[in-house]
Amino acid sequence: MVLEQYRSYIESDPHFEVQTDVSDVHNQEAAKIEPDRKRKKASTSTADRSEKENRKKKVKMSSSKGGGEVRASHILIKHEGSRRKASWKDPEGRIIKNTTRETAVSQLKALREDIVSGKATFEDIASRFSDCSSAKRGGDLGPFGRGQMQKPFEDATFALKVGELSDIVDTDSGVHIIKRTK
């Protein structure tokens, strides 16, 4: 009853505009930010651009040493021992801070079994359960070379054959299942 009266009052107020479409809010905020980005881009000095290009070249050179590039997807489950205790699913880290490594491993093993048995696809599981922002791409990390990922993750990925699924891989980020895609 009170809620209906309040809603009626707000809807009758000509100065109050209800914005129900979240994308409208996002677009308005983006429009405010965009001129600032353009100004920053325009003010980027030639030295800054050269420095960025040199860093890109170094990454390309390091990735071409010892094995070239691979491409992989992964499912990350964070736990209380993870270096960053927040994710897109748990921005405050409430669940992650209360998840033991053992629980994370157990959950990942069950997810891996669902993939191996054909109950679900890797991409579907990654998009629903991974704590990494790559979840929105089905876990796809894109191409990378040596020296670009945490060492245990890199070693496991380079050891896999294309299409192969890893066992549980431990890193400072949490526990992973990796699927090499290239």
C-alpha positions, -999 to +999 in steps of 0.1 A: +000+000+000+027+025+010+049+015-019+020+020-043+013+055-029+050+064-032+052+050-068+020+070-077+035+102-062+068+098-081+051+090-114+029+121-111+059+144-103+068+161-136+104+168-123+111+131-117+123+111-146+124+073-142+153+057-159+146+020-162+171+011-189+205+004-175+221+008-209+208+045-210+227+052-178+258+035-192+256+054-224+252+087-206+282+080-184+302+069-215+293+101-232+308+121-203+340+100-203+346+099-240+357+136-244+383+130-216+397+100-234+400+119-267+419+147-249+442+122-232+449+105-265+456+138-282+480+148-255+500+115-255+535+125-264+556+108-291+579+096-264+550+078-246+539+062-279+575+050-286+578+036-251+545+016-255+557+003-289+590-008-274+571-027-247+550-044-273+581-054-293+597-069-261+566-089-254+565-102-290+602-110-289+599-128-255+569-148-268+587-159-299+615-175-278+611-211-268+577-222-281+561-193-298+525-184-289+497-206-277+460-198-271+441-211-242+409-208-222+406-214-185+383-217-156+395-200-124+382-206-090+395-182-064+399-191-027+411-176+006+447-179-005+443-161-038+463-129-042+432-109-052+401-118-033+375-103-056+360-112-090+333-101-114+310-126-096+320-116-061+332-079-062+334-077-024+352-110-021+328-123+005+325-158-009+361-160-021+374-151+014+354-180+029+364-206+003+392-229+012+416-241-014+403-276-009+367-265-016+379-247-047+397-278-060+367-300-052+344-276-072+369-275-101+372-313-102+334-316-104+332-290-132+360-308-150+342-341-148+310-325-163+332-313-192+349-346-198+317-366-196+300-343-221+273-330-197+285-294-204+309-276-227+340-259-214+328-225-226+295-228-209+311-239-176+337-211-178+311-184-185+290-195-155+316-205-129+350-189-136+361-160-113+381-146-142+367-118-163+375-140-193+343-158-184+324-135-207+344-150-235+339-186-224+372-185-206+393-175-237+425-157-228+436-151-264+471-158-276+501-154-253+537-164-253+563-174-226+568-149-198+532-134-201+514-156-176+522-169-141+549-197-144+527-227-133+499-216-157+524-211-186+541-244-180+509-263-179+495-246-210+526-251-231+527-288-220+492-294-233+483-305-269+457-285-287+422-294-275+436-311-243+423-303-208+447-298-179+444-312-144+441-287-116+468-260-119+477-239-088+487-202-092+487-172-070+454-163-086+437-195-075+431-229-091+425-234-128+415-259-154+431-250-187+421-259-222+447-253-249+430-240-281+459-232-303 
